């Protein structure tokens, strides 16, 4: 029988193509899936967010909790999500609804967070494209202070003075952003940035409008390019004035900042918890190209506040309340739903059903004990140590902080709403509803079919389940036999 690659690059029997219940777009090659995974782990955040958080959180001290969280939290959670997605053959919205109906809102929340983050992360791409276009000028506009946007405090070289700023800093603030004094001064739309933002979304549309068919080709560039850029930046930056001091700051930790570990945890989890979400949105309509176009258009419009003269303040506000506040709550409820209510043991059984091997003791311990414990500790410490959003020396006013909480609630609110809806639609008394809500597949009877019947491995199940719904004597003789 003919074989074809499954979504992880393995081989799947062609007989499953006849069962449309399990059909979905797949990666054409294993290398494409691998590069997609690598691209989600190393990307824009490593060039922008990681150095920013490292500088903000004590230099080398940041690496200690970061590496710890990467090993015992980030990698196990990524493995968990890949297992859940592959076993259910669904995106996060339906996958969580099948595994833990009570917390099905976590899947919707992850999609909402992914959408919100796309609206402002793409602004960083806009800034990068602006610099790319500006770099064709000779001399470079950020090389000297002889420009109309420069202030009297501008200097051509870095200094320790608090009253001076470099030419490159002033290009970023006063030329590209035309930064205002605060978020209360909205300013006008930066039309250059808006047009580049539209261009960035067009490029994204061209990359994803055909699903894995187009994305699988794009990842050859998007997954490898960040490594090239990181190496180029490393070579260039070690030659800059003051590079030795920066390296010392990176190597010599500020140990007192180890108490603030939520930044490291968030940086590890941002990738693993959000990158899977958008693919499921493509399945809502048959014309996925139209859906992607609509999603990109709406996200572009929502990103307009980030390209005003107060762009940077709006950006920082959204980043603080989405990539820190929302992600912490999402991670907590996802781990509770999958590792505890669904069960790490049951998840291990699912992995064995697909691959023939159970996860090793390290992953089982992380799923069952370490991850839930750490997530709980981090959630509590994040609440206790919470600080309002700020940008450099500017602290956002109370109304802006309230707006930030609304942004956070735009994603987190789906978790309690999903819980209420599940309890509403399930039959029986409240106690019966509650028991059913933590029963896998309670909302979808057809999902109770074995994995191999949903398009998975052809390996026969270890135990045959006989339904007692119909008595044998009620069947015809040939049926009973």
Secondary structure, 3 states (H helix, E strand, C coil): CCEEECCCCCEEEHHHHHCHHHCCCCCCCHHHHHHHHHHHHCCHHHHCHHHHHHHHCCCHHHHHHHHHHHHHHHHHHHHHHHHHHHHHCCCHHHHHHHHCHHHCHHHHHHHHHHHHHHHHHHHHHHHHHHHHHHCCCCCCCCCCCCCCCCCCCEECCCCCCCCCEEHHHHHHHHHHCCCCCCCCCCCCECHHHHHHHHHHHHHHHHHHCCCHHHHHHHHHHHHHHHHHHHHHHHHHHCCCCCHHHHHHHHHCCCHHHHHCCHHHHHHHHHHHHHCCCHHHHHHHCCCHHHHHHHHHHHHHHHCHHHHECCHHHHHHHHHHHHHHHHHHHHHHHHHHHHHHHHHHHHHHHHHHHHHCCCCCHHHHHHHHHHHHHHHHHHHHHHHHCCCCCEECCEECCHHHHHHHHHHHHHHHHHHHHHHHHHHHHCCCCHHHHHHHHCCCCCCCHHHHCCHHHHCCCCCCCCCCCCCCCCCHHHCCHHHHC
